[in-house]
Amino acid sequence: MIDSKQAGEKFQELVGILARLRGPDGCPWDREQTVKTLKDYFLEEVHEAIDALDRNDPAAAAEELGDVLMEVVFLSRVFEERGEFSVSDALESINDKMIRRHPHVYGGERLGTPDEVTNAWNLRKKKEKSRASHFDGIPATAPSLQAAFEIGKRAAAFGFDWPDAAGALDKVREELGELDRTIAEGDAARQAEEMGDCLFALACAARLLGIHPETALRRANAKFIGRFAALEDRLREKGKPLGTANLEEMESAWQSLKKERGVKRPE
């Protein structure tokens, strides 16, 4: 294990590496990067880190978290060159914030439960940022399921929530009934609205079940891809590659796989 002094030295080494790469004798590619170009790389590295965490792969997680940290230092270096802030400023900001928002650890405040800590954190955060709404600060670029999860969580912090997941699931069923009615009526605008309500209610139900909807959907996506790849292989074996097989042939192959491998068809 690396102690805090060694970690600090390695972090400083990374800062030095980025400074050299951006310098006149550094790397032409690194020198031409801007905040705009680095945003996409940053997001990509975050997604890769999340994937490693989902797979519970410590070696990959260590590598990908290192990549995320590199992007943080890289972006900070660009801002420093513009005379706006340095990585030291970013570190000072987060250090001060963590101490300030944990007065029950660093001060005399008494908070005994995680819920009390969360409520105090949210109130302090709203006051510090002078936010008019508790929903201010949810990034406009956040995935919609992530945003729905966060919106529900912030409302729940003040008691505006279903008593349990069963109540939220009842709301999901209610919204599905409304969606069915708009489909029967052929009202496209209402269908889109009701579909959104269904997804929001599902995100809230997931939260109350202790499931993050974004994580659950990523896993479902990966599961479907794996199952569909098996279907594609089976069709190819039968001389019916995708694009030539009809629905009946695909259904037959799927049912065959279901019997052989216990694969359930996604509904």
Rosetta blueprint (number, residue, H / E / L):
1 M L
2 I L
3 D L
4 S H
5 K H
6 Q H
7 A H
8 G H
9 E H
10 K H
11 F H
12 Q H
13 E H
14 L H
15 V H
16 G H
17 I H
18 L H
19 A H
20 R H
21 L H
22 R H
23 G L
24 P L
25 D L
26 G L
27 C L
28 P H
29 W H
30 D H
31 R H
32 E H
33 Q L
34 T L
35 V H
36 K H
37 T H
38 L H
39 K H
40 D H
41 Y H
42 F H
43 L H
44 E H
45 E H
46 V H
47 H H
48 E H
49 A H
50 I H
51 D H
52 A H
53 L H
54 D H
55 R L
56 N L
57 D L
58 P H
59 A H
60 A H
61 A H
62 A H
63 E H
64 E H
65 L H
66 G H
67 D H
68 V H
69 L H
70 M H
71 E H
72 V H
73 V H
74 F H
75 L H
76 S H
77 R H
78 V H
79 F H
80 E H
81 E H
82 R L
83 G L
84 E L
85 F L
86 S L
87 V H
88 S H
89 D H
90 A H
91 L H
92 E H
93 S H
94 I H
95 N H
96 D H
97 K H
98 M H
99 I H
100 R H
101 R L
102 H L
103 P H
104 H H
105 V H
106 Y H
107 G L
108 G L
109 E L
110 R L
111 L L
112 G L
113 T L
114 P H
115 D H
116 E H
117 V H
118 T H
119 N H
120 A H
121 W H
122 N H
123 L H
124 R H
125 K H
126 K H
127 K H
128 E H
129 K L
130 S L
131 R L
132 A L
133 S L
134 H L
135 F L
136 D L
137 G L
138 I L
139 P L
140 A L
141 T L
142 A L
143 P L
144 S H
145 L H
146 Q H
147 A H
148 A H
149 F H
150 E H
151 I H
152 G H
153 K H
154 R H
155 A H
156 A H
157 A L
158 F L
159 G L
160 F L
161 D L
162 W L
163 P L
164 D L
165 A H
166 A H
167 G H
168 A H
169 L H
170 D H
171 K H
172 V H
173 R H
174 E H
175 E H
176 L H
177 G H
178 E H
179 L H
180 D H
181 R H
182 T H
183 I H
184 A H
185 E H
186 G L
187 D L
188 A H
189 A H
190 R H
191 Q H
192 A H
193 E H
194 E H
195 M H
196 G H
197 D H
198 C H
199 L H
200 F H
201 A H
202 L H
203 A H
204 C H
205 A H
206 A H
207 R H
208 L H
209 L L
210 G L
211 I L
212 H L
213 P H
214 E H
215 T H
216 A H
217 L H
218 R H
219 R H
220 A H
221 N H
222 A H
223 K H
224 F H
225 I H
226 G H
227 R H
228 F H
229 A H
230 A H
231 L H
232 E H
233 D H
234 R H
235 L H
236 R H
237 E H
238 K L
239 G L
240 K L
241 P L
242 L L
243 G L
244 T L
245 A L
246 N L
247 L H
248 E H
249 E H
250 M H
251 E H
252 S H
253 A H
254 W H
255 Q H
256 S H
257 L H
258 K H
259 K H
260 E H
261 R H
262 G L
263 V L
264 K L
265 R L
266 P L
267 E L
